[in-house]
Structure formats: C-alpha cells, structure tokens
Amino acid sequence: MDAIDKVILDILQENAKTPLKEIANKVYLSTPAVSARIEKMEEKGFITGYHAQIDPVALGYHIKALINLEVVPEDKKEFYPFAKACPNVIECNCVTGDYSMVLEVLFPSTVELDQFIGELQRFGRTKTLIVFSTSVEHRGITAEVREDQESGSSTLL
C-alpha cells in the first residue's frame, strides 16, 4: 500500500461511483492499474463495500435518536439478533460506561420510537437522546501511509 492507494481510497469514499478513468487521471496511472489496485484493496479487506448515502427525512424518517441500553452479558445472545432484525436500528455499538449498548435509530414519529423503546426495555434500562441536528454526517476516514524504517515498505493505516 502506498500514497496512490490512499488517494484512490479518498476518491472512492467521496464518491464510490467515480469512473475508473477519472480516478486514473487523478493518480496518473492507467485504468487497468487502478482497477487492479482497487481489487487488491478489496481482497485485503480495506474496502468492504460500496453504499449509497440516503436522506432519511426524504423517506419519511423524521426522528433520529441515540438510545443507551444496559444489557447484562447473559442477554446479549438474545439482544443481538433482536437489534439486527429491526430495520430502524441503523447502528448498534457495544460500549463501555454506565450502558453497554448505544443504538442509533430512525423512526417516522416519536410514537413509533416510544413503542420501540418499550420493546427494548425488556433487555434493560434505557436512556434516549433525540437528535435535533447533525453537524458532522457520517464520513469516510482519511487513511495514513506509514513507512517501515527497517523494510522500507509502506503500510496503509
């Protein structure tokens, strides 16, 4: 991995539909060379998928909330399938602190959010934060390239 791979990753994170020819022009390589580099990054697990960014409000999901949930370890094997099966849960993280889970959810209304919280409380205590606005949307991460002093090779971080 080198600085060119980093640039390719940045371009794909900005717009995964960027044509290979356009990427090739930006990194001064041929289209087949760029294609091979992308394929290699996919094989190595640096690129795990390609996604469309959707506006939830345009689809009628006006309520975004973060729900802190206290789940005892014994209940996690039942909780994880529950969370995965709910399409309104767009992210679920196991965390440290007073609560063991943080869920990001989207709902059309507070009534539906309230019903979901009622179902969720069978797993434990909850604390819900309704999001008024988001100043930084989900975005890609900038990859760093580090040189290995001993071998002289580059690693993408």
DSSP file (Angstrom, degrees, kcal/mol; ACC not computed):
  #  RESIDUE AA STRUCTURE BP1 BP2  ACC     N-H-->O    O-->H-N    N-H-->O    O-->H-N    TCO  KAPPA ALPHA  PHI   PSI    X-CA   Y-CA   Z-CA
    1    1 A M              0   0    0      0, 0.0     2,-0.2     0, 0.0   153,-0.2   0.000 360.0 360.0 360.0 140.6    0.0    0.0    0.0
    2    2 A D     >  -     0   0    0    143,-0.1     4,-1.6   151,-0.1     3,-0.3  -0.761 360.0 -75.8-142.7-172.4    1.2    3.4   -0.9
    3    3 A A  H  > S+     0   0    0      1,-0.2     4,-2.0    -2,-0.2     5,-0.1   0.816 125.1  58.2 -62.6 -31.5    0.2    7.1   -1.2
    4    4 A I  H  > S+     0   0    0      1,-0.2     4,-2.5     2,-0.2    -1,-0.2   0.914 104.1  51.4 -65.4 -41.7   -1.6    6.3   -4.5
    5    5 A D  H  > S+     0   0    0     -3,-0.3     4,-2.7     1,-0.2    -1,-0.2   0.892 107.7  53.7 -60.5 -38.7   -3.8    3.8   -2.8
    6    6 A K  H  X S+     0   0    0     -4,-1.6     4,-2.5     2,-0.2   137,-0.2   0.922 108.7  48.1 -61.5 -44.7   -4.6    6.4   -0.1
    7    7 A V  H  X S+     0   0    0     -4,-2.0     4,-2.5     2,-0.2    -2,-0.2   0.919 111.1  50.9 -62.9 -42.8   -5.7    8.8   -2.9
    8    8 A I  H  X S+     0   0    0     -4,-2.5     4,-2.5     1,-0.2    -2,-0.2   0.925 110.6  49.3 -60.1 -44.7   -7.8    6.1   -4.5
    9    9 A L  H  X S+     0   0    0     -4,-2.7     4,-2.5     1,-0.2    -2,-0.2   0.917 110.4  50.7 -60.5 -43.7   -9.5    5.3   -1.1
   10   10 A D  H  X S+     0   0    0     -4,-2.5     4,-1.8     1,-0.2    -2,-0.2   0.913 111.3  48.2 -60.9 -43.2  -10.2    9.0   -0.6
   11   11 A I  H  X S+     0   0    0     -4,-2.5     4,-2.4     1,-0.2    -2,-0.2   0.933 112.9  47.3 -63.3 -46.1  -11.8    9.4   -4.0
   12   12 A L  H  < S+     0   0    0     -4,-2.5    -2,-0.2     1,-0.2    -1,-0.2   0.853 110.5  52.2 -66.5 -34.5  -13.9    6.2   -3.5
   13   13 A Q  H  < S+     0   0    0     -4,-2.5     3,-0.3    -5,-0.2    -1,-0.2   0.867 110.8  48.2 -68.5 -34.2  -15.1    7.4   -0.1
   14   14 A E  H  < S-     0   0    0     -4,-1.8     2,-0.2     1,-0.3    -2,-0.2   0.912 139.7  -4.9 -69.4 -43.0  -16.1   10.7   -1.5
   15   15 A N    ><  -     0   0    0     -4,-2.4     3,-1.9    -5,-0.2    -1,-0.3  -0.752  57.8-165.8-156.4 102.3  -18.0    9.1   -4.4
   16   16 A A  T 3  S+     0   0    0      1,-0.3    -4,-0.1    35,-0.3    -3,-0.1   0.641  90.5  62.7 -65.6 -13.6  -17.9    5.3   -4.9
   17   17 A K  T 3   +     0   0    0     -5,-0.1    -1,-0.3     2,-0.1    -5,-0.1   0.312  69.5 133.2 -94.3   8.8  -19.3    5.8   -8.4
   18   18 A T    <   -     0   0    0     -3,-1.9     5,-0.1    -7,-0.2    -3,-0.0  -0.415  65.7-110.8 -59.5 126.4  -16.3    7.8   -9.6
   19   19 A P     >  -     0   0    0      0, 0.0     4,-2.1     0, 0.0     3,-0.3  -0.274  16.4-124.3 -60.9 145.1  -15.4    6.3  -13.0
   20   20 A L  H  > S+     0   0    0      1,-0.2     4,-3.0     2,-0.2     5,-0.2   0.869 111.5  57.9 -57.1 -37.8  -12.1    4.4  -13.1
   21   21 A K  H  > S+     0   0    0      1,-0.2     4,-2.1     2,-0.2    -1,-0.2   0.902 106.2  48.4 -61.0 -41.3  -10.9    6.6  -15.9
   22   22 A E  H  > S+     0   0    0     -3,-0.3     4,-1.7     2,-0.2    -1,-0.2   0.910 112.8  47.7 -66.1 -42.8  -11.3    9.7  -13.7
   23   23 A I  H  X S+     0   0    0     -4,-2.1     4,-1.8     1,-0.2    -2,-0.2   0.931 110.2  53.3 -61.9 -45.1   -9.5    8.1  -10.8
   24   24 A A  H  X>S+     0   0    0     -4,-3.0     5,-1.9     1,-0.2     4,-0.8   0.892 107.4  50.9 -58.1 -41.9   -6.7    7.0  -13.2
   25   25 A N  H  <5S+     0   0    0     -4,-2.1     3,-0.3     1,-0.2    -1,-0.2   0.876 109.9  50.4 -63.5 -37.4   -6.3   10.6  -14.4
   26   26 A K  H  <5S+     0   0    0     -4,-1.7    -1,-0.2     1,-0.2    -2,-0.2   0.811 118.7  36.2 -72.6 -29.7   -6.1   11.9  -10.8
   27   27 A V  H  <5S-     0   0    0     -4,-1.8    -1,-0.2     2,-0.1    -2,-0.2   0.357 107.7-120.6-106.1   4.9   -3.4    9.4   -9.8
   28   28 A Y  T  <5S+     0   0    0     -4,-0.8     2,-0.3    -3,-0.3    -3,-0.2   0.887  72.5 117.2  59.4  43.0   -1.5    9.3  -13.1
   29   29 A L      < -     0   0    0     -5,-1.9    -1,-0.2    -6,-0.1    -2,-0.1  -0.836  69.9 -92.9-128.1 169.6   -2.0    5.6  -13.7
   30   30 A S     >  -     0   0    0     -2,-0.3     4,-2.1     1,-0.1     5,-0.2  -0.427  36.6-112.2 -76.8 159.3   -3.8    3.5  -16.4
   31   31 A T  H  > S+     0   0    0      1,-0.2     4,-2.6     2,-0.2     5,-0.2   0.915 118.3  51.3 -59.3 -44.8   -7.4    2.4  -15.8
   32   32 A P  H  > S+     0   0    0      0, 0.0     4,-2.3     0, 0.0    -1,-0.2   0.874 108.5  52.3 -61.7 -35.1   -6.3   -1.2  -15.6
   33   33 A A  H  > S+     0   0    0      2,-0.2     4,-2.1     1,-0.2    -2,-0.2   0.908 110.9  46.6 -66.7 -40.7   -3.7   -0.4  -12.9
   34   34 A V  H  X S+     0   0    0     -4,-2.1     4,-2.6     2,-0.2     5,-0.2   0.924 111.3  52.1 -65.5 -43.7   -6.3    1.5  -10.9
   35   35 A S  H  X S+     0   0    0     -4,-2.6     4,-2.5     1,-0.2    -2,-0.2   0.909 109.8  49.2 -58.2 -43.4   -8.7   -1.4  -11.2
   36   36 A A  H  X S+     0   0    0     -4,-2.3     4,-2.3     2,-0.2    -1,-0.2   0.891 110.4  50.5 -64.6 -40.0   -6.0   -3.8  -10.0
   37   37 A R  H  X S+     0   0    0     -4,-2.1     4,-2.2     2,-0.2    -2,-0.2   0.915 111.3  48.1 -65.0 -42.4   -5.2   -1.6   -7.0
   38   38 A I  H  X S+     0   0    0     -4,-2.6     4,-2.2     2,-0.2    -2,-0.2   0.930 111.2  50.8 -63.6 -44.7   -8.9   -1.4   -6.1
   39   39 A E  H  X S+     0   0    0     -4,-2.5     4,-2.5     1,-0.2    -1,-0.2   0.904 110.0  49.9 -59.0 -42.4   -9.3   -5.2   -6.4
   40   40 A K  H  X S+     0   0    0     -4,-2.3     4,-2.1     1,-0.2    -1,-0.2   0.893 109.7  50.6 -64.6 -39.9   -6.2   -5.7   -4.2
   41   41 A M  H  <>S+     0   0    0     -4,-2.2     5,-1.9     2,-0.2     6,-1.5   0.843 111.0  49.9 -67.5 -32.5   -7.7   -3.4   -1.5
   42   42 A E  H ><5S+     0   0    0     -4,-2.2     3,-1.1     4,-0.2    -2,-0.2   0.933 110.6  49.0 -67.5 -45.9  -11.0   -5.3   -1.7
   43   43 A E  H 3<5S+     0   0    0     -4,-2.5    -2,-0.2     1,-0.3    -1,-0.2   0.866 111.2  49.8 -61.3 -37.5   -9.2   -8.6   -1.3
   44   44 A K  T 3<5S-     0   0    0     -4,-2.1    -1,-0.3    -5,-0.2    -2,-0.2   0.521 116.8-113.7 -82.4  -4.9   -7.1   -7.3    1.7
   45   45 A G  T < 5S+     0   0    0     -3,-1.1    -3,-0.2    -4,-0.4    -2,-0.1   0.562  84.9 117.8  87.3   8.1  -10.3   -6.0    3.4
   46   46 A F  S   <S+     0   0    0     -5,-1.9     2,-0.6     1,-0.2    -4,-0.2   0.879  81.1  43.9 -71.9 -37.2   -9.5   -2.3    3.2
   47   47 A I        +     0   0    0     -6,-1.5    -2,-0.3    -9,-0.2    -1,-0.2  -0.945  66.8 170.7-107.7 119.4  -12.6   -1.8    1.0
   48   48 A T        -     0   0    0     -2,-0.6     2,-0.3     1,-0.3    -1,-0.1   0.491  58.9 -31.8-109.0  -5.6  -15.5   -3.8    2.4
   49   49 A G        -     0   0    0      2,-0.0     2,-0.4     0, 0.0    -1,-0.3  -0.952  51.6-107.5 169.2 174.4  -18.4   -2.5    0.3
   50   50 A Y        -     0   0    0     -2,-0.3     2,-0.3    -3,-0.1   -37,-0.1  -0.993  36.1-176.1-129.8 134.3  -20.0    0.3   -1.7
   51   51 A H        -     0   0    0     -2,-0.4     2,-0.4     2,-0.0   -35,-0.3  -0.947  25.7-128.6-136.7 149.8  -23.0    2.2   -0.4
   52   52 A A        -     0   0    0     -2,-0.3     2,-0.6   -36,-0.1    -2,-0.0  -0.804  28.5-129.5 -90.7 138.0  -25.5    4.9   -1.5
   53   53 A Q        -     0   0    0     -2,-0.4     2,-0.3     2,-0.0    -2,-0.0  -0.814  29.7-162.2 -90.7 122.5  -26.0    7.7    1.0
   54   54 A I        -     0   0    0     -2,-0.6     3,-0.1     5,-0.0     0, 0.0  -0.791  20.8-128.7-109.6 145.0  -29.7    8.2    1.6
   55   55 A D     >  -     0   0    0     -2,-0.3     4,-0.9     1,-0.2     3,-0.4  -0.833  18.7-163.1 -90.8 106.2  -31.6   11.2    3.1
   56   56 A P  T >4>S+     0   0    0      0, 0.0     5,-2.7     0, 0.0     3,-0.6   0.856  86.8  57.1 -60.5 -35.8  -33.8    9.6    5.8
   57   57 A V  G >45S+     0   0    0      1,-0.3     3,-1.8     3,-0.2     5,-0.1   0.895 101.4  56.1 -63.4 -38.8  -36.0   12.6    6.1
   58   58 A A  G 345S+     0   0    0     -3,-0.4    -1,-0.3     1,-0.3     4,-0.1   0.784 107.9  50.0 -62.7 -25.7  -36.8   12.4    2.4
   59   59 A L  G <<5S-     0   0    0     -4,-0.9    -1,-0.3    -3,-0.6    -2,-0.2   0.338 128.7 -97.6 -94.2   6.2  -38.0    8.8    3.0
   60   60 A G  T < 5S+     0   0    0     -3,-1.8     2,-1.2     1,-0.2    -3,-0.2   0.524  83.6 130.0  94.8   6.3  -40.2    9.9    6.0
   61   61 A Y      < +     0   0    0     -5,-2.7    -1,-0.2     1,-0.2    -2,-0.1  -0.735  20.1 159.6 -95.4  89.4  -37.9    9.1    8.9
   62   62 A H        +     0   0    0     -2,-1.2     2,-0.6    46,-0.3    -1,-0.2   0.605  51.9  71.4 -87.9 -13.8  -38.0   12.4   10.7
   63   63 A I  E     +A  107   0A   0     44,-2.7    44,-2.6    -3,-0.1     2,-0.4  -0.918  53.7 178.7-113.4 118.2  -36.8   11.2   14.1
   64   64 A K  E     +A  106   0A   0     -2,-0.6    67,-3.1    67,-0.5     2,-0.3  -0.959  14.6 173.6-111.7 134.4  -33.2   10.2   14.7
   65   65 A A  E     -AB 105 130A   0     40,-2.2    40,-2.7    -2,-0.4     2,-0.5  -0.978  30.1-141.9-140.6 153.0  -32.4    9.0   18.2
   66   66 A L  E     -AB 104 129A   0     63,-3.0    63,-3.0    -2,-0.3     2,-0.6  -0.972  23.0-162.8-110.2 126.6  -29.5    7.6   20.2
   67   67 A I  E     -AB 103 128A   0     36,-2.8    36,-2.7    -2,-0.5     2,-0.4  -0.949   7.6-154.5-117.3 120.1  -30.6    5.0   22.7
   68   68 A N  E     -AB 102 127A   0     59,-3.4    59,-2.0    -2,-0.6     2,-0.4  -0.781  20.0-172.1 -87.1 134.3  -28.3    3.9   25.6
   69   69 A L  E     -AB 101 126A   0     32,-2.5    32,-2.2    -2,-0.4    31,-1.2  -0.994  22.1-144.4-134.8 132.7  -29.2    0.4   26.8
   70   70 A E        +     0   0    0     55,-2.6     2,-0.5    -2,-0.4    55,-0.3  -0.852  27.6 176.1 -96.9 107.5  -28.0   -1.5   29.7
   71   71 A V        -     0   0    0     -2,-0.8    53,-0.1    53,-0.1     5,-0.1  -0.949  27.0-131.7-114.9 128.2  -27.8   -5.2   28.7
   72   72 A V    >>  -     0   0    0     51,-0.6     3,-2.0    -2,-0.5     4,-0.6  -0.530  29.1-112.5 -74.2 147.0  -26.5   -7.9   31.0
   73   73 A P  G >4 S+     0   0    0      0, 0.0     3,-1.2     0, 0.0     4,-0.4   0.815 114.7  60.0 -51.1 -36.8  -23.9  -10.1   29.3
   74   74 A E  G 34 S+     0   0    0      1,-0.2     3,-0.4     2,-0.1     4,-0.2   0.790 104.5  50.8 -63.6 -26.6  -26.2  -13.2   29.5
   75   75 A D  G X> S+     0   0    0     -3,-2.0     4,-2.6     1,-0.2     3,-0.9   0.527  84.6  88.2 -89.8  -6.0  -28.9  -11.4   27.4
   76   76 A K  H <X S+     0   0    0     -3,-1.2     4,-2.7    -4,-0.6    -1,-0.2   0.872  81.4  58.9 -62.4 -36.9  -26.5  -10.3   24.6
   77   77 A K  H 34 S+     0   0    0     -4,-0.4    -1,-0.3    -3,-0.4    -2,-0.1   0.780 114.9  37.3 -65.5 -24.1  -27.1  -13.5   22.6
   78   78 A E  H <> S+     0   0    0     -3,-0.9     4,-1.2    -4,-0.2    -2,-0.2   0.784 116.3  53.4 -89.8 -34.0  -30.8  -12.7   22.5
   79   79 A F  H  X S+     0   0    0     -4,-2.6     4,-2.7     1,-0.2     5,-0.2   0.922 100.1  58.8 -69.3 -45.4  -30.4   -9.0   22.1
   80   80 A Y  H  X S+     0   0    0     -4,-2.7     4,-2.6     1,-0.2     5,-0.2   0.907 107.4  45.4 -56.2 -47.9  -28.1   -9.0   19.1
   81   81 A P  H  > S+     0   0    0      0, 0.0     4,-1.9     0, 0.0    -1,-0.2   0.886 112.5  53.5 -62.6 -35.5  -30.5  -10.9   16.8
   82   82 A F  H  X S+     0   0    0     -4,-1.2     4,-0.8     2,-0.2    -2,-0.2   0.947 111.9  44.0 -60.4 -48.9  -33.3   -8.6   18.0
   83   83 A A  H >< S+     0   0    0     -4,-2.7     3,-0.8     1,-0.2     6,-0.3   0.902 113.2  50.9 -64.8 -42.3  -31.3   -5.5   17.1
   84   84 A K  H 3< S+     0   0    0     -4,-2.6    -1,-0.2    -5,-0.2    -2,-0.2   0.827 107.7  54.0 -65.3 -31.4  -30.2   -6.9   13.7
   85   85 A A  H 3< S+     0   0    0     -4,-1.9    -1,-0.2    -5,-0.2    -2,-0.2   0.651  89.7  87.0 -78.5 -15.6  -33.8   -7.8   12.8
   86   86 A C    X<  -     0   0    0     -3,-0.8     3,-1.6    -4,-0.8    -1,-0.0  -0.770  62.7-160.9 -90.4 112.5  -35.1   -4.3   13.4
   87   87 A P  T 3  S+     0   0    0      0, 0.0    -1,-0.2     0, 0.0    -4,-0.0   0.700  87.6  65.9 -66.0 -18.0  -34.7   -2.2   10.2
   88   88 A N  T 3  S+     0   0    0     17,-0.1    18,-2.0     2,-0.0     2,-0.8   0.669  81.3  86.8 -77.6 -16.1  -35.0    1.0   12.2
   89   89 A V  E <   +C  105   0A   0     -3,-1.6    16,-0.2    -6,-0.3     3,-0.1  -0.761  51.5 172.8 -84.4 111.1  -31.7    0.3   14.0
   90   90 A I  E     +     0   0A   0     14,-2.3     2,-0.3    -2,-0.8    15,-0.2   0.624  67.7  10.9 -97.0 -13.3  -29.1    1.7   11.7
   91   91 A E  E     -C  104   0A   0     13,-1.4    13,-2.8    -8,-0.0     2,-0.4  -0.943  58.0-172.7-160.2 143.2  -26.2    1.1   14.1
   92   92 A C  E     -C  103   0A   0     -2,-0.3     2,-0.4    11,-0.2    11,-0.2  -0.976  10.7-174.5-140.2 123.3  -25.6   -0.7   17.3
   93   93 A N  E     -C  102   0A   0      9,-2.6     9,-2.4    -2,-0.4     2,-0.5  -0.958  23.1-138.0-123.6 135.8  -22.4   -0.5   19.3
   94   94 A C  E     +C  101   0A   0     -2,-0.4     7,-0.3     7,-0.2     2,-0.2  -0.820  41.8 175.2 -86.1 125.9  -21.2   -2.3   22.4
   95   95 A V        -     0   0    0      5,-2.2     2,-0.2    -2,-0.5    -2,-0.0  -0.766  31.4-109.7-131.8 169.6  -19.6    0.3   24.6
   96   96 A T  S    S+     0   0    0     -2,-0.2     3,-0.3     2,-0.0     2,-0.2  -0.540  71.5  54.0 -91.8 166.4  -18.0    1.0   28.0
   97   97 A G  S    S-     0   0    0     -2,-0.2    -2,-0.0     1,-0.2     0, 0.0  -0.703 108.3 -28.4 112.3-161.7  -19.6    3.1   30.7
   98   98 A D  S    S+     0   0    0     -2,-0.2     2,-0.3     2,-0.0    -1,-0.2   0.785 128.8  46.2 -65.6 -28.8  -23.0    3.0   32.5
   99   99 A Y        -     0   0    0     -3,-0.3   -29,-0.3     1,-0.1    -4,-0.1  -0.864  68.5-152.2-114.6 150.1  -24.7    1.5   29.5
  100  100 A S  S    S+     0   0    0    -31,-1.2    -5,-2.2    -2,-0.3     2,-0.4   0.642  77.5  41.5 -96.9 -15.2  -23.4   -1.4   27.5
  101  101 A M  E     -AC  69  94A   0    -32,-2.2   -32,-2.5    -7,-0.3     2,-0.4  -0.974  54.9-165.6-133.4 146.1  -25.1   -0.6   24.1
  102  102 A V  E     -AC  68  93A   0     -9,-2.4    -9,-2.6    -2,-0.4     2,-0.4  -0.983  16.1-168.5-127.7 120.9  -25.6    2.5   22.1
  103  103 A L  E     -AC  67  92A   0    -36,-2.7   -36,-2.8    -2,-0.4     2,-0.5  -0.891  13.3-152.8-109.5 136.7  -28.2    2.3   19.3
  104  104 A E  E     +AC  66  91A   0    -13,-2.8   -14,-2.3    -2,-0.4   -13,-1.4  -0.951  28.1 178.9-104.0 126.4  -28.7    4.8   16.5
  105  105 A V  E     -AC  65  89A   0    -40,-2.7   -40,-2.2    -2,-0.5     2,-0.4  -0.902  22.8-153.2-130.7 155.1  -32.3    4.5   15.3
  106  106 A L  E     +A   64   0A   0    -18,-2.0   -42,-0.2    -2,-0.3   -44,-0.1  -0.996  20.4 168.5-127.3 133.5  -34.5    6.2   12.7
  107  107 A F  E     -A   63   0A   0    -44,-2.6   -44,-2.7    -2,-0.4   -45,-0.1  -0.983  40.5-128.6-141.4 152.2  -38.3    6.4   13.0
  108  108 A P  S    S+     0   0    0      0, 0.0   -46,-0.3     0, 0.0     2,-0.3   0.818  91.8   8.1 -67.4 -29.8  -41.1    8.3   11.2
  109  109 A S  S  > S-     0   0    0    -46,-0.1     4,-1.8   -47,-0.1     5,-0.1  -0.953  70.3-112.7-149.1 164.3  -42.6    9.6   14.5
  110  110 A T  H  > S+     0   0    0     -2,-0.3     4,-2.7     1,-0.2     5,-0.2   0.780 114.3  63.2 -69.5 -26.2  -42.0    9.8   18.3
  111  111 A V  H  > S+     0   0    0      2,-0.2     4,-2.0     1,-0.2    -1,-0.2   0.941 106.5  42.7 -62.9 -46.2  -45.0    7.4   18.8
  112  112 A E  H  > S+     0   0    0      2,-0.2     4,-2.1     1,-0.2    -2,-0.2   0.870 113.3  52.7 -68.3 -36.6  -43.1    4.7   16.9
  113  113 A L  H  X S+     0   0    0     -4,-1.8     4,-2.5     2,-0.2    -2,-0.2   0.923 108.5  51.0 -61.6 -44.0  -39.9    5.5   18.7
  114  114 A D  H  X S+     0   0    0     -4,-2.7     4,-2.0     1,-0.2    -2,-0.2   0.895 108.9  50.6 -61.8 -41.3  -41.7    5.2   22.0
  115  115 A Q  H  X S+     0   0    0     -4,-2.0     4,-1.8     2,-0.2    -1,-0.2   0.905 110.8  49.6 -62.8 -41.2  -43.2    1.8   21.0
  116  116 A F  H  X S+     0   0    0     -4,-2.1     4,-2.6     2,-0.2    -2,-0.2   0.915 108.3  52.2 -64.5 -43.0  -39.7    0.6   20.1
  117  117 A I  H  X S+     0   0    0     -4,-2.5     4,-1.9     1,-0.2    -1,-0.2   0.893 106.3  55.2 -60.7 -38.9  -38.2    1.8   23.4
  118  118 A G  H  < S+     0   0    0     -4,-2.0     4,-0.2     1,-0.2    -1,-0.2   0.909 110.9  44.3 -59.1 -42.6  -41.0   -0.2   25.2
  119  119 A E  H >< S+     0   0    0     -4,-1.8     3,-1.2     1,-0.2    -2,-0.2   0.887 112.1  53.4 -66.8 -39.2  -39.9   -3.3   23.4
  120  120 A L  H >< S+     0   0    0     -4,-2.6     3,-2.3     1,-0.2     4,-0.4   0.805  92.6  72.3 -66.7 -31.3  -36.2   -2.6   24.0
  121  121 A Q  T 3< S+     0   0    0     -4,-1.9     3,-0.3     1,-0.3    -1,-0.2   0.609  77.8  76.4 -67.5 -10.7  -36.7   -2.2   27.8
  122  122 A R  T <  S+     0   0    0     -3,-1.2    -1,-0.3    -4,-0.2    -2,-0.2   0.741  96.9  49.9 -67.7 -19.2  -37.2   -5.9   28.2
  123  123 A F  S <  S-     0   0    0     -3,-2.3   -51,-0.6     1,-0.3     2,-0.3   0.648 126.5 -73.0 -91.0 -17.1  -33.4   -6.1   27.8
  124  124 A G  S    S-     0   0    0     -4,-0.4    -1,-0.3    -3,-0.3   -53,-0.1  -0.942  71.5 -22.6 153.2-174.6  -32.7   -3.5   30.4
  125  125 A R        -     0   0    0     -2,-0.3   -55,-2.6   -55,-0.3     2,-0.3  -0.351  56.6-159.4 -67.6 141.4  -32.7    0.2   31.4
  126  126 A T  E     -B   69   0A   0    -57,-0.2     2,-0.3    -2,-0.1   -57,-0.2  -0.864  19.0-168.0-123.9 158.2  -32.6    2.8   28.6
  127  127 A K  E     -B   68   0A   0    -59,-2.0   -59,-3.4    -2,-0.3     2,-0.4  -0.942  19.6-157.3-141.6 121.7  -31.8    6.4   28.1
  128  128 A T  E     -B   67   0A   0     -2,-0.3     2,-0.5   -61,-0.2   -61,-0.2  -0.854  11.1-169.8-111.4 135.2  -32.9    8.1   24.9
  129  129 A L  E     -B   66   0A   0    -63,-3.0   -63,-3.0    -2,-0.4     2,-0.5  -0.984  14.2-149.1-119.8 119.3  -31.5   11.2   23.2
  130  130 A I  E     -B   65   0A   0     -2,-0.5     2,-0.5   -65,-0.2   -65,-0.3  -0.769  19.7-128.7 -89.4 131.7  -33.4   12.6   20.3
  131  131 A V        -     0   0    0    -67,-3.1   -67,-0.5    -2,-0.5     3,-0.1  -0.670  24.2-177.6 -84.8 125.1  -31.2   14.3   17.7
  132  132 A F  S    S-     0   0    0     -2,-0.5     2,-0.3     1,-0.3    -1,-0.2   0.856  70.8 -12.3 -85.3 -41.5  -32.2   17.8   16.7
  133  133 A S        -     0   0    0    -69,-0.0     2,-0.5     0, 0.0    -1,-0.3  -0.981  57.3-133.6-155.6 162.0  -29.4   18.3   14.2
  134  134 A T        -     0   0    0     -2,-0.3     3,-0.2     1,-0.1    -3,-0.0  -0.971  12.7-175.9-125.2 116.0  -26.2   16.7   12.9
  135  135 A S  S    S+     0   0    0     -2,-0.5     2,-0.4     1,-0.3    -1,-0.1   0.769  81.5  34.3 -83.3 -26.0  -23.2   19.0   12.4
  136  136 A V  S    S-     0   0    0      3,-0.0    -1,-0.3     0, 0.0     3,-0.1  -0.936  79.1-155.2-131.6 109.5  -21.0   16.2   11.0
  137  137 A E        -     0   0    0     -2,-0.4     2,-0.0    -3,-0.2    -2,-0.0  -0.262  44.8 -69.3 -73.2 166.8  -22.6   13.5    8.9
  138  138 A H        +     0   0    0      1,-0.0     2,-0.3    -2,-0.0    -1,-0.2  -0.359  68.8 172.5 -55.3 132.3  -21.1   10.0    8.6
  139  139 A R        -     0   0    0     -3,-0.1  -125,-0.1     1,-0.1    -1,-0.0  -0.918  32.7 -90.4-141.4 166.7  -18.0   10.4    6.5
  140  140 A G        -     0   0    0     -2,-0.3     2,-0.4  -127,-0.1    -1,-0.1  -0.151  40.1-114.3 -70.4 171.6  -15.0    8.4    5.4
  141  141 A I        -     0   0    0      0, 0.0     2,-0.6     0, 0.0  -128,-0.1  -0.893  23.3-118.8-110.6 140.6  -11.8    8.1    7.3
  142  142 A T        -     0   0    0     -2,-0.4     2,-0.2    15,-0.0  -136,-0.0  -0.672  29.6-139.0 -80.2 122.5   -8.5    9.5    5.9
  143  143 A A        -     0   0    0     -2,-0.6     2,-0.4  -137,-0.2  -133,-0.1  -0.558  11.8-146.9 -81.1 144.7   -6.0    6.7    5.5
  144  144 A E        -     0   0    0     -2,-0.2    13,-4.5     2,-0.0     2,-0.5  -0.886   2.3-145.1-110.6 144.0   -2.4    7.3    6.5
  145  145 A V  E     -D  156   0B   0     -2,-0.4     2,-0.4    11,-0.2    11,-0.2  -0.945  18.6-170.0-108.0 125.3    0.6    5.8    4.8
  146  146 A R  E     -D  155   0B   0      9,-2.6     9,-2.3    -2,-0.5     2,-0.4  -0.939  16.6-133.6-118.1 137.9    3.5    5.0    7.2
  147  147 A E  E     -D  154   0B   0     -2,-0.4     2,-0.7     7,-0.2     7,-0.2  -0.731  14.4-134.4 -87.9 133.9    6.9    3.9    6.1
  148  148 A D     >  -     0   0    0      5,-3.0     4,-2.7    -2,-0.4     5,-0.2  -0.814  13.8-153.1 -85.8 114.8    8.5    0.9    7.8
  149  149 A Q  T  4 S+     0   0    0     -2,-0.7    -1,-0.2     1,-0.2    -2,-0.0   0.846  88.7  45.4 -61.2 -36.2   12.0    2.1    8.6
  150  150 A E  T  4 S+     0   0    0      1,-0.1    -1,-0.2    -3,-0.1    -2,-0.0   0.942 125.6  25.9 -75.4 -49.0   13.5   -1.4    8.6
  151  151 A S  T  4 S-     0   0    0      2,-0.1    -2,-0.2     1,-0.0    -1,-0.1   0.698  92.8-133.4 -91.6 -18.9   12.0   -2.9    5.5
  152  152 A G     <  +     0   0    0     -4,-2.7     2,-0.2     1,-0.3    -3,-0.1   0.518  61.7 131.6  79.3   3.1   11.4    0.3    3.5
  153  153 A S        -     0   0    0     -5,-0.2    -5,-3.0    -6,-0.1     2,-0.3  -0.507  53.8-124.3 -89.5 160.5    7.8   -0.8    2.7
  154  154 A S  E     -D  147   0B   0     -7,-0.2     2,-0.4  -153,-0.2    -7,-0.2  -0.797  17.9-162.0-104.2 145.9    4.7    1.3    3.1
  155  155 A T  E     -D  146   0B   0     -9,-2.3    -9,-2.6    -2,-0.3     2,-0.5  -0.993  16.7-133.4-126.7 133.4    1.6    0.3    5.1
  156  156 A L  E      D  145   0B   0     -2,-0.4   -11,-0.2   -11,-0.2  -153,-0.0  -0.750 360.0 360.0 -85.2 126.1   -1.8    1.9    4.7
  157  157 A L              0   0    0    -13,-4.5   -12,-0.2    -2,-0.5    -1,-0.1   0.358 360.0 360.0-115.1 360.0   -3.3    2.8    8.2
